[in-house]
Structures are given as C-alpha cells and as structure tokens.
C-alpha cells in the first residue's frame, strides 16, 4: 500500500492526562503493562501493511523518539519507516502547531516527497483494532474525497465528540463538534436502516478522529488558515466535497483522561476484555526488551496481568496490571492498581546506597497496601505505605508527591514515598 501515507497525530500538551504527561508526550504514555499508547495506531497500520508512518508531535518528544527508534526498524527493502515530525522553525513558519489541521499543513512539505495518493489521519491516544484495509477499500468504492471513521455512541458520550449526520448512502450531510449535554441533537440519530443493533436505544455517530483524504482533497482543504480538522476543516469540506462515513462497530475508547486511561487498563484484566491483546493474527507491536519471565513466589494473583521481568513475593494482586520489571516485596496487596513498572533493575550496590540514605528501593516494598491508584514508572514505594485504603472520600487536587484526579490516586514517575507514608 505504497500509495497511502499514514499520519499519527500526537496531540498537544496532554493536560487531561497530567501528571502522566509531565515528562513525556501523550503517545508515549505506558499502557497495558508493556505497551505505549502510540503502539496502537502504529500496529493497526503495520497489520494492514501500511508502513510509511509519520508521528506528529511537539511536546516532551524525547521518550517518544527513543521508543520509536528502538522499536520500529524496517528492513531496507520494504521502504517502510516510522518517523517523528516535531514542530520546527522554517522560513515559512516559526510557531507551534495551532491544531490538528495546522500540524498537518506545516508538514505537507515533508509529506509531498512521499507522493501519496491518500492520506490516512490517525489519533495517538485511542484504543481500538480496525481493519484499515477495509476502511481504505470502502473509501475508494464510495468515490468520496474524504471518509470519516465513526462509531455509535450514547447521547452522553456524544457531548464530547464530533457528531455526524448521514443519509441512507452514508454520505455525511452535517458535522457538529462537541455539542455538549444541553443541545438538542435528536436529528443526528443514526438512521434505523444503518443500525445493526437496534436494541441499544438512541445512538449517534461519533467521529473517531480517523480520516482518509484523497491527496488533492487534503491540499485543497488546507489551503487556508483553519487550524483544526473537527471544528473547521471537516464542516467546511462537507459543504464543498463528497464526505462519507465509515461505521466501525468494534471496541473503541478515547484514552484522553485519567479516568478513561485507568478504566481502559483495568478492562484488560477482565475475563473477556473487549480489547483483545492476545490476538496473534493482529498483534500489538512494541519494544522487544528481552526480559526474563515474571517470577511469582508464594503469591496470589486474581484477574490481573503481570508483564515481563517482574518478581512478586508473597503478595496479593487483584484486578490490577503489574508493569515490566516490577518488584513487589513480601506482604503487599494491590487492588485496582495500574502499576507501570520500572525502566531498570537496581544493582545490589545501588540498593546498599539506598539503605544508607534511608531511601526505599524502586518497586513496592514490604507490607504495602494500594487500592484504586496509578503508579507511574520508577516509583519508590517504601515499606508499610498505605495508598487509597483509609480515606474513602478522595478530593481531587495536587498534594505534592501525588495527585488525585477523578477520585484516582496518581503517583508520578520517579516519586519517592518513604516507609509508613499514608495517602
């Protein structure tokens, strides 16, 4: 599919995922114990044999660049690549990306060199599996200049999404960006003849932020100063070009907030997760770390995931994700915890230095109890800490060495919690 150029939009500062985005770009946020969010759209592309991929970002891109450079290395005969395009100063423009459309416009000079017939625009912070070959085939068959992937959503979810109105031929006649909860959008309901499941009540077509553009249509749509696809480019294009909808009926989750991120992670631990990471025909690719298997010493794990390289001793783990290289000491208990793990193992010399400085080791110490929390990478959780156990009423806010967001305790990367700390 050398005629297609894939562009993954990395988003802005990722303020809704802060503090997970404090030191990394949103697409680089760890997910599911061993992956990064950016692995999802890239894997969808690779599984569809789309191997010319640009990642467009501008904030905290160092860790993202390191992950991509270590992970996606194609052979010299495939002409494939995964490259980051960060905001840059040129003679034509010197500012930051002002929106999704502005980010693409400012990089058209790089995209044109690939001479694509179609542009595939993807988001870097969504969880889904889509047959992108089918999306492209439907786009070609329709004769449309633009195709927008959409999914059926409830009225509540429609408040924060771009909503499509389509006719019986799937042609989009109107587009409404984030209508909010009060506005009357009853005329945007999915037509009965297009609904496969008619038992779910009123449904609306929410834009997934996934677009296919004919190359010339992209040039024409960006020949202006509009900055955003959803708010400006798409509504304007509907008035001038044929824009089609593509109905996606699989699992899709926008991981834009701490609550969504937390729930999407823990959903992976259910008996039958809606997002199947065990599909060997459509794998999720990520960095191959060559870590040893995880070791469980006299521990009890219930409906949980342990990634590679973990050592868990005499612990109770329930409904939780244990990330790579996590060390959990004797007597600890985790319930509803997303633990991202560590980037390294500490040497015995380093552990001795920690002991002399009265600093806990990286990982989760003895007798620690954690409930309803996200533990970012390289956290030092000292012996006897109690996190989220004693205080039932959690008030959102910044508490120095931890945050509470949507009632979820977030321990930032590299945080030290000294023994006996109670949160």
MINU-572260 format. One record per residue (C-alpha): residue number from 0; residue in one letter; x, y, z. Coordinates in steps of 0.02 Angstrom, whole numbers, padded with zeros to 5 digits. Layout:
N
+-----+------+--------+--------+--------+
: seq : type :      x :      y :      z :
+-----+------+--------+--------+--------+
: NUM :    A :      X :      Y :      Z :
...
+-----+------+--------+--------+--------+
END
This chain:
423
+-----+------+--------+--------+--------+
: seq : type :      x :      y :      z :
+-----+------+--------+--------+--------+
:   0 :    X :  00000 :  00000 :  00000 :
:   1 :    X :  00136 :  00123 : -00052 :
:   2 :    X :  00000 :  00242 : -00112 :
:   3 :    X : -00053 :  00277 :  00068 :
:   4 :    X :  00039 :  00389 :  00192 :
:   5 :    X : -00012 :  00368 :  00374 :
:   6 :    X : -00003 :  00516 :  00493 :
:   7 :    X : -00025 :  00490 :  00681 :
:   8 :    X : -00071 :  00649 :  00773 :
:   9 :    X :  00017 :  00652 :  00941 :
:  10 :    X : -00094 :  00784 :  01018 :
:  11 :    X : -00048 :  00936 :  01120 :
:  12 :    X :  00018 :  00951 :  01296 :
:  13 :    X : -00092 :  00809 :  01357 :
:  14 :    X : -00156 :  00912 :  01504 :
:  15 :    X : -00301 :  00793 :  01535 :
:  16 :    X : -00177 :  00650 :  01561 :
:  17 :    X : -00064 :  00752 :  01676 :
:  18 :    X :  00041 :  00703 :  01776 :
:  19 :    X :  00070 :  00551 :  01664 :
:  20 :    X :  00120 :  00676 :  01529 :
:  21 :    X :  00230 :  00779 :  01644 :
:  22 :    X :  00391 :  00713 :  01566 :
:  23 :    X :  00330 :  00625 :  01408 :
:  24 :    X :  00221 :  00653 :  01256 :
:  25 :    X :  00044 :  00583 :  01266 :
:  26 :    X :  00078 :  00445 :  01137 :
:  27 :    X :  00225 :  00386 :  01244 :
:  28 :    X :  00119 :  00353 :  01399 :
:  29 :    X :  00139 :  00169 :  01451 :
:  30 :    X : -00015 :  00060 :  01431 :
:  31 :    X : -00065 : -00118 :  01471 :
:  32 :    X :  00093 : -00160 :  01568 :
:  33 :    X :  00215 : -00162 :  01422 :
:  34 :    X :  00149 : -00055 :  01279 :
:  35 :    X :  00142 :  00131 :  01240 :
:  36 :    X : -00014 :  00219 :  01176 :
:  37 :    X :  00070 :  00254 :  01009 :
:  38 :    X :  00092 :  00067 :  00981 :
:  39 :    X : -00096 :  00051 :  00950 :
:  40 :    X : -00112 :  00157 :  00790 :
:  41 :    X :  00058 :  00100 :  00726 :
:  42 :    X :  00011 : -00083 :  00750 :
:  43 :    X : -00154 : -00054 :  00659 :
:  44 :    X : -00054 :  00016 :  00514 :
:  45 :    X :  00075 : -00124 :  00511 :
:  46 :    X : -00061 : -00258 :  00518 :
:  47 :    X : -00137 : -00176 :  00363 :
:  48 :    X :  00034 : -00174 :  00277 :
:  49 :    X :  00041 :  00017 :  00289 :
:  50 :    X :  00223 :  00052 :  00330 :
:  51 :    X :  00250 :  00234 :  00288 :
:  52 :    X :  00205 :  00317 :  00452 :
:  53 :    X :  00238 :  00490 :  00522 :
:  54 :    X :  00207 :  00537 :  00704 :
:  55 :    X :  00169 :  00723 :  00725 :
:  56 :    X :  00202 :  00794 :  00898 :
:  57 :    X :  00281 :  00943 :  00985 :
:  58 :    X :  00284 :  00917 :  01175 :
:  59 :    X :  00407 :  00811 :  01276 :
:  60 :    X :  00452 :  00706 :  01124 :
:  61 :    X :  00618 :  00634 :  01187 :
:  62 :    X :  00548 :  00474 :  01264 :
:  63 :    X :  00432 :  00451 :  01116 :
:  64 :    X :  00576 :  00467 :  00994 :
:  65 :    X :  00680 :  00342 :  01094 :
:  66 :    X :  00537 :  00216 :  01097 :
:  67 :    X :  00505 :  00230 :  00910 :
:  68 :    X :  00688 :  00221 :  00861 :
:  69 :    X :  00714 :  00063 :  00965 :
:  70 :    X :  00553 : -00022 :  00909 :
:  71 :    X :  00503 :  00008 :  00729 :
:  72 :    X :  00652 : -00037 :  00621 :
:  73 :    X :  00603 : -00099 :  00448 :
:  74 :    X :  00719 : -00185 :  00326 :
:  75 :    X :  00798 : -00087 :  00184 :
:  76 :    X :  00693 : -00173 :  00051 :
:  77 :    X :  00521 : -00127 :  00117 :
:  78 :    X :  00538 :  00063 :  00103 :
:  79 :    X :  00446 :  00072 :  00268 :
:  80 :    X :  00478 :  00196 :  00408 :
:  81 :    X :  00407 :  00267 :  00568 :
:  82 :    X :  00469 :  00445 :  00593 :
:  83 :    X :  00431 :  00587 :  00714 :
:  84 :    X :  00396 :  00760 :  00646 :
:  85 :    X :  00411 :  00881 :  00791 :
:  86 :    X :  00368 :  01066 :  00774 :
:  87 :    X :  00510 :  01155 :  00686 :
:  88 :    X :  00554 :  01330 :  00633 :
:  89 :    X :  00568 :  01363 :  00447 :
:  90 :    X :  00569 :  01516 :  00333 :
:  91 :    X :  00382 :  01489 :  00306 :
:  92 :    X :  00327 :  01470 :  00488 :
:  93 :    X :  00407 :  01485 :  00659 :
:  94 :    X :  00267 :  01447 :  00783 :
:  95 :    X :  00198 :  01294 :  00870 :
:  96 :    X :  00064 :  01185 :  00794 :
:  97 :    X : -00100 :  01275 :  00824 :
:  98 :    X : -00213 :  01124 :  00799 :
:  99 :    X : -00229 :  00957 :  00709 :
: 100 :    X : -00250 :  01033 :  00536 :
: 101 :    X : -00112 :  01159 :  00565 :
: 102 :    X :  00007 :  01018 :  00615 :
: 103 :    X : -00027 :  00928 :  00450 :
: 104 :    X : -00017 :  01088 :  00347 :
: 105 :    X :  00153 :  01135 :  00418 :
: 106 :    X :  00220 :  00963 :  00371 :
: 107 :    X :  00148 :  00949 :  00196 :
: 108 :    X :  00321 :  00991 :  00129 :
: 109 :    X :  00382 :  00826 :  00203 :
: 110 :    X :  00227 :  00726 :  00156 :
: 111 :    X :  00231 :  00779 : -00027 :
: 112 :    X :  00401 :  00697 : -00051 :
: 113 :    X :  00317 :  00527 : -00024 :
: 114 :    X :  00195 :  00563 : -00168 :
: 115 :    X :  00044 :  00478 : -00086 :
: 116 :    X : -00124 :  00457 : -00168 :
: 117 :    X : -00210 :  00450 :  00002 :
: 118 :    X : -00178 :  00519 :  00174 :
: 119 :    X : -00233 :  00417 :  00324 :
: 120 :    X : -00250 :  00525 :  00480 :
: 121 :    X : -00249 :  00433 :  00647 :
: 122 :    X : -00254 :  00484 :  00830 :
: 123 :    X : -00114 :  00438 :  00950 :
: 124 :    X : -00220 :  00414 :  01106 :
: 125 :    X : -00359 :  00291 :  01061 :
: 126 :    X : -00381 :  00106 :  01095 :
: 127 :    X : -00456 :  00003 :  00953 :
: 128 :    X : -00423 : -00126 :  00818 :
: 129 :    X : -00479 : -00076 :  00645 :
: 130 :    X : -00457 : -00160 :  00477 :
: 131 :    X : -00380 : -00009 :  00392 :
: 132 :    X : -00377 : -00102 :  00225 :
: 133 :    X : -00566 : -00113 :  00232 :
: 134 :    X : -00578 :  00072 :  00277 :
: 135 :    X : -00471 :  00118 :  00126 :
: 136 :    X : -00567 : -00001 :  00011 :
: 137 :    X : -00734 :  00075 :  00064 :
: 138 :    X : -00663 :  00248 :  00036 :
: 139 :    X : -00611 :  00205 : -00142 :
: 140 :    X : -00777 :  00121 : -00181 :
: 141 :    X : -00877 :  00270 : -00120 :
: 142 :    X : -00792 :  00394 : -00234 :
: 143 :    X : -00783 :  00515 : -00088 :
: 144 :    X : -00646 :  00644 : -00066 :
: 145 :    X : -00644 :  00614 :  00122 :
: 146 :    X : -00701 :  00470 :  00232 :
: 147 :    X : -00726 :  00489 :  00419 :
: 148 :    X : -00724 :  00335 :  00531 :
: 149 :    X : -00864 :  00340 :  00658 :
: 150 :    X : -00936 :  00233 :  00797 :
: 151 :    X : -01109 :  00226 :  00875 :
: 152 :    X : -01112 :  00316 :  01044 :
: 153 :    X : -01241 :  00362 :  01175 :
: 154 :    X : -01309 :  00539 :  01199 :
: 155 :    X : -01196 :  00562 :  01350 :
: 156 :    X : -01039 :  00515 :  01254 :
: 157 :    X : -01094 :  00619 :  01105 :
: 158 :    X : -01073 :  00777 :  01209 :
: 159 :    X : -00883 :  00771 :  01195 :
: 160 :    X : -00865 :  00706 :  01017 :
: 161 :    X : -00889 :  00767 :  00840 :
: 162 :    X : -01061 :  00703 :  00786 :
: 163 :    X : -01103 :  00654 :  00607 :
: 164 :    X : -01268 :  00661 :  00517 :
: 165 :    X : -01276 :  00537 :  00372 :
: 166 :    X : -01404 :  00492 :  00241 :
: 167 :    X : -01451 :  00317 :  00181 :
: 168 :    X : -01296 :  00308 :  00071 :
: 169 :    X : -01177 :  00350 :  00215 :
: 170 :    X : -01143 :  00522 :  00142 :
: 171 :    X : -01113 :  00647 :  00282 :
: 172 :    X : -01230 :  00795 :  00270 :
: 173 :    X : -01184 :  00885 :  00430 :
: 174 :    X : -01049 :  00883 :  00563 :
: 175 :    X : -01066 :  00952 :  00740 :
: 176 :    X : -00914 :  00967 :  00852 :
: 177 :    X : -00939 :  00931 :  01039 :
: 178 :    X : -01123 :  00983 :  01057 :
: 179 :    X : -01124 :  00971 :  01246 :
: 180 :    X : -01261 :  00893 :  01353 :
: 181 :    X : -01396 :  01026 :  01334 :
: 182 :    X : -01410 :  01049 :  01146 :
: 183 :    X : -01548 :  00960 :  01051 :
: 184 :    X : -01465 :  00841 :  00928 :
: 185 :    X : -01610 :  00722 :  00902 :
: 186 :    X : -01599 :  00745 :  00713 :
: 187 :    X : -01423 :  00671 :  00719 :
: 188 :    X : -01482 :  00499 :  00774 :
: 189 :    X : -01418 :  00352 :  00672 :
: 190 :    X : -01547 :  00304 :  00538 :
: 191 :    X : -01634 :  00140 :  00583 :
: 192 :    X : -01581 :  00057 :  00419 :
: 193 :    X : -01397 :  00087 :  00460 :
: 194 :    X : -01406 :  00016 :  00636 :
: 195 :    X : -01352 : -00164 :  00658 :
: 196 :    X : -01401 : -00170 :  00840 :
: 197 :    X : -01570 : -00089 :  00865 :
: 198 :    X : -01587 : -00135 :  01049 :
: 199 :    X : -01468 : -00006 :  01121 :
: 200 :    X : -01586 :  00143 :  01119 :
: 201 :    X : -01544 :  00309 :  01037 :
: 202 :    X : -01372 :  00308 :  00958 :
: 203 :    X : -01268 :  00442 :  00873 :
: 204 :    X : -01119 :  00430 :  00757 :
: 205 :    X : -00965 :  00497 :  00845 :
: 206 :    X : -00811 :  00540 :  00745 :
: 207 :    X : -00661 :  00434 :  00794 :
: 208 :    X : -00539 :  00565 :  00732 :
: 209 :    X : -00486 :  00444 :  00595 :
: 210 :    X : -00492 :  00515 :  00418 :
: 211 :    X : -00447 :  00462 :  00241 :
: 212 :    X : -00411 :  00604 :  00121 :
: 213 :    X : -00378 :  00597 : -00064 :
: 214 :    X : -00211 :  00684 : -00085 :
: 215 :    X : -00282 :  00829 : -00187 :
: 216 :    X : -00426 :  00849 : -00066 :
: 217 :    X : -00302 :  00867 :  00076 :
: 218 :    X : -00208 :  01003 : -00019 :
: 219 :    X : -00370 :  01096 : -00057 :
: 220 :    X : -00440 :  01082 :  00120 :
: 221 :    X : -00279 :  01150 :  00196 :
: 222 :    X : -00259 :  01297 :  00075 :
: 223 :    X : -00318 :  01417 :  00210 :
: 224 :    X : -00281 :  01464 :  00391 :
: 225 :    X : -00403 :  01345 :  00476 :
: 226 :    X : -00316 :  01254 :  00619 :
: 227 :    X : -00425 :  01106 :  00670 :
: 228 :    X : -00499 :  00960 :  00572 :
: 229 :    X : -00651 :  00932 :  00682 :
: 230 :    X : -00701 :  01112 :  00716 :
: 231 :    X : -00662 :  01190 :  00547 :
: 232 :    X : -00593 :  01083 :  00405 :
: 233 :    X : -00724 :  00944 :  00406 :
: 234 :    X : -00879 :  01058 :  00420 :
: 235 :    X : -00812 :  01165 :  00277 :
: 236 :    X : -00770 :  01013 :  00170 :
: 237 :    X : -00945 :  00941 :  00188 :
: 238 :    X : -01015 :  01094 :  00100 :
: 239 :    X : -00899 :  01076 : -00050 :
: 240 :    X : -00844 :  00894 : -00066 :
: 241 :    X : -00916 :  00721 : -00051 :
: 242 :    X : -00879 :  00662 :  00126 :
: 243 :    X : -00928 :  00485 :  00177 :
: 244 :    X : -00946 :  00400 :  00345 :
: 245 :    X : -00870 :  00231 :  00387 :
: 246 :    X : -00960 :  00142 :  00529 :
: 247 :    X : -00843 :  00049 :  00646 :
: 248 :    X : -00931 : -00073 :  00762 :
: 249 :    X : -00787 : -00141 :  00864 :
: 250 :    X : -00718 : -00085 :  01031 :
: 251 :    X : -00655 :  00094 :  01035 :
: 252 :    X : -00602 :  00201 :  01182 :
: 253 :    X : -00533 :  00378 :  01183 :
: 254 :    X : -00397 :  00375 :  01315 :
: 255 :    X : -00394 :  00562 :  01339 :
: 256 :    X : -00422 :  00574 :  01527 :
: 257 :    X : -00352 :  00493 :  01683 :
: 258 :    X : -00518 :  00406 :  01716 :
: 259 :    X : -00530 :  00335 :  01540 :
: 260 :    X : -00348 :  00282 :  01546 :
: 261 :    X : -00370 :  00194 :  01714 :
: 262 :    X : -00531 :  00105 :  01664 :
: 263 :    X : -00464 :  00052 :  01493 :
: 264 :    X : -00310 : -00026 :  01575 :
: 265 :    X : -00410 : -00122 :  01705 :
: 266 :    X : -00533 : -00179 :  01572 :
: 267 :    X : -00390 : -00283 :  01501 :
: 268 :    X : -00392 : -00388 :  01660 :
: 269 :    X : -00573 : -00444 :  01642 :
: 270 :    X : -00615 : -00623 :  01592 :
: 271 :    X : -00663 : -00571 :  01416 :
: 272 :    X : -00586 : -00400 :  01381 :
: 273 :    X : -00664 : -00304 :  01238 :
: 274 :    X : -00490 : -00259 :  01177 :
: 275 :    X : -00402 : -00424 :  01147 :
: 276 :    X : -00213 : -00409 :  01165 :
: 277 :    X : -00197 : -00597 :  01135 :
: 278 :    X : -00247 : -00594 :  00950 :
: 279 :    X : -00092 : -00669 :  00868 :
: 280 :    X : -00157 : -00628 :  00694 :
: 281 :    X : -00161 : -00443 :  00735 :
: 282 :    X : -00028 : -00417 :  00868 :
: 283 :    X :  00010 : -00255 :  00959 :
: 284 :    X :  00193 : -00219 :  00924 :
: 285 :    X :  00308 : -00137 :  01050 :
: 286 :    X :  00490 : -00129 :  01103 :
: 287 :    X :  00570 : -00302 :  01121 :
: 288 :    X :  00660 : -00291 :  01288 :
: 289 :    X :  00722 : -00472 :  01304 :
: 290 :    X :  00669 : -00477 :  01486 :
: 291 :    X :  00659 : -00638 :  01586 :
: 292 :    X :  00489 : -00715 :  01628 :
: 293 :    X :  00400 : -00649 :  01781 :
: 294 :    X :  00425 : -00746 :  01943 :
: 295 :    X :  00288 : -00772 :  02073 :
: 296 :    X :  00345 : -00828 :  02245 :
: 297 :    X :  00201 : -00889 :  02355 :
: 298 :    X :  00085 : -00756 :  02284 :
: 299 :    X : -00099 : -00745 :  02242 :
: 300 :    X : -00150 : -00661 :  02080 :
: 301 :    X : -00333 : -00642 :  02035 :
: 302 :    X : -00392 : -00569 :  01870 :
: 303 :    X : -00230 : -00474 :  01844 :
: 304 :    X : -00091 : -00454 :  01717 :
: 305 :    X :  00095 : -00467 :  01753 :
: 306 :    X :  00215 : -00409 :  01618 :
: 307 :    X :  00391 : -00474 :  01587 :
: 308 :    X :  00530 : -00463 :  01712 :
: 309 :    X :  00427 : -00448 :  01872 :
: 310 :    X :  00471 : -00527 :  02039 :
: 311 :    X :  00320 : -00541 :  02153 :
: 312 :    X :  00343 : -00617 :  02326 :
: 313 :    X :  00207 : -00669 :  02449 :
: 314 :    X :  00087 : -00536 :  02382 :
: 315 :    X : -00098 : -00525 :  02342 :
: 316 :    X : -00138 : -00446 :  02173 :
: 317 :    X : -00320 : -00419 :  02122 :
: 318 :    X : -00392 : -00332 :  01968 :
: 319 :    X : -00226 : -00248 :  01932 :
: 320 :    X : -00092 : -00226 :  01800 :
: 321 :    X :  00088 : -00255 :  01850 :
: 322 :    X :  00207 : -00172 :  01727 :
: 323 :    X :  00379 : -00226 :  01667 :
: 324 :    X :  00518 : -00255 :  01796 :
: 325 :    X :  00402 : -00225 :  01944 :
: 326 :    X :  00473 : -00287 :  02110 :
: 327 :    X :  00339 : -00320 :  02241 :
: 328 :    X :  00402 : -00370 :  02413 :
: 329 :    X :  00325 : -00487 :  02542 :
: 330 :    X :  00157 : -00449 :  02620 :
: 331 :    X :  00099 : -00318 :  02495 :
: 332 :    X : -00077 : -00304 :  02424 :
: 333 :    X : -00137 : -00220 :  02263 :
: 334 :    X : -00320 : -00199 :  02216 :
: 335 :    X : -00373 : -00098 :  02064 :
: 336 :    X : -00196 : -00036 :  02030 :
: 337 :    X : -00112 :  00010 :  01866 :
: 338 :    X :  00074 : -00008 :  01902 :
: 339 :    X :  00184 :  00042 :  01756 :
: 340 :    X :  00342 : -00043 :  01820 :
: 341 :    X :  00521 :  00015 :  01800 :
: 342 :    X :  00648 :  00058 :  01666 :
: 343 :    X :  00788 : -00035 :  01753 :
: 344 :    X :  00837 : -00156 :  01891 :
: 345 :    X :  00933 : -00082 :  02035 :
: 346 :    X :  01103 : -00161 :  02070 :
: 347 :    X :  01150 : -00226 :  02241 :
: 348 :    X :  01269 : -00079 :  02258 :
: 349 :    X :  01128 :  00043 :  02223 :
: 350 :    X :  01016 : -00045 :  02349 :
: 351 :    X :  01152 : -00028 :  02480 :
: 352 :    X :  01166 :  00157 :  02442 :
: 353 :    X :  00977 :  00173 :  02458 :
: 354 :    X :  00984 :  00090 :  02628 :
: 355 :    X :  01120 :  00208 :  02689 :
: 356 :    X :  01018 :  00358 :  02627 :
: 357 :    X :  00859 :  00283 :  02702 :
: 358 :    X :  00777 :  00282 :  02530 :
: 359 :    X :  00668 :  00134 :  02479 :
: 360 :    X :  00712 :  00031 :  02327 :
: 361 :    X :  00624 :  00050 :  02161 :
: 362 :    X :  00464 : -00050 :  02166 :
: 363 :    X :  00339 : -00090 :  02303 :
: 364 :    X :  00410 : -00127 :  02475 :
: 365 :    X :  00356 : -00247 :  02611 :
: 366 :    X :  00181 : -00237 :  02682 :
: 367 :    X :  00119 : -00103 :  02562 :
: 368 :    X : -00069 : -00090 :  02530 :
: 369 :    X : -00129 :  00003 :  02374 :
: 370 :    X : -00306 :  00023 :  02311 :
: 371 :    X : -00376 :  00121 :  02163 :
: 372 :    X : -00215 :  00201 :  02102 :
: 373 :    X : -00097 :  00228 :  01955 :
: 374 :    X :  00087 :  00204 :  01997 :
: 375 :    X :  00197 :  00280 :  01862 :
: 376 :    X :  00368 :  00211 :  01817 :
: 377 :    X :  00517 :  00201 :  01934 :
: 378 :    X :  00417 :  00240 :  02091 :
: 379 :    X :  00498 :  00204 :  02259 :
: 380 :    X :  00359 :  00141 :  02373 :
: 381 :    X :  00429 :  00114 :  02548 :
: 382 :    X :  00387 : -00022 :  02673 :
: 383 :    X :  00217 : -00010 :  02757 :
: 384 :    X :  00144 :  00126 :  02644 :
: 385 :    X : -00046 :  00132 :  02634 :
: 386 :    X : -00114 :  00212 :  02474 :
: 387 :    X : -00300 :  00238 :  02447 :
: 388 :    X : -00351 :  00124 :  02589 :
: 389 :    X : -00400 :  00235 :  02736 :
: 390 :    X : -00479 :  00390 :  02657 :
: 391 :    X : -00642 :  00345 :  02570 :
: 392 :    X : -00681 :  00524 :  02515 :
: 393 :    X : -00547 :  00571 :  02391 :
: 394 :    X : -00541 :  00755 :  02345 :
: 395 :    X : -00459 :  00794 :  02178 :
: 396 :    X : -00303 :  00901 :  02185 :
: 397 :    X : -00113 :  00915 :  02186 :
: 398 :    X : -00042 :  00851 :  02350 :
: 399 :    X :  00143 :  00872 :  02314 :
: 400 :    X :  00209 :  00696 :  02288 :
: 401 :    X :  00044 :  00630 :  02223 :
: 402 :    X : -00115 :  00685 :  02135 :
: 403 :    X : -00297 :  00637 :  02148 :
: 404 :    X : -00390 :  00650 :  01982 :
: 405 :    X : -00568 :  00587 :  01956 :
: 406 :    X : -00550 :  00501 :  02125 :
: 407 :    X : -00397 :  00403 :  02065 :
: 408 :    X : -00232 :  00422 :  02156 :
: 409 :    X : -00087 :  00452 :  02036 :
: 410 :    X :  00093 :  00429 :  02094 :
: 411 :    X :  00205 :  00520 :  01966 :
: 412 :    X :  00360 :  00447 :  01887 :
: 413 :    X :  00516 :  00434 :  01998 :
: 414 :    X :  00418 :  00480 :  02155 :
: 415 :    X :  00490 :  00427 :  02324 :
: 416 :    X :  00364 :  00377 :  02458 :
: 417 :    X :  00456 :  00347 :  02620 :
: 418 :    X :  00412 :  00199 :  02733 :
: 419 :    X :  00249 :  00218 :  02826 :
: 420 :    X :  00176 :  00350 :  02709 :
: 421 :    X : -00014 :  00356 :  02712 :
: 422 :    X : -00111 :  00429 :  02564 :
+-----+------+--------+--------+--------+
END
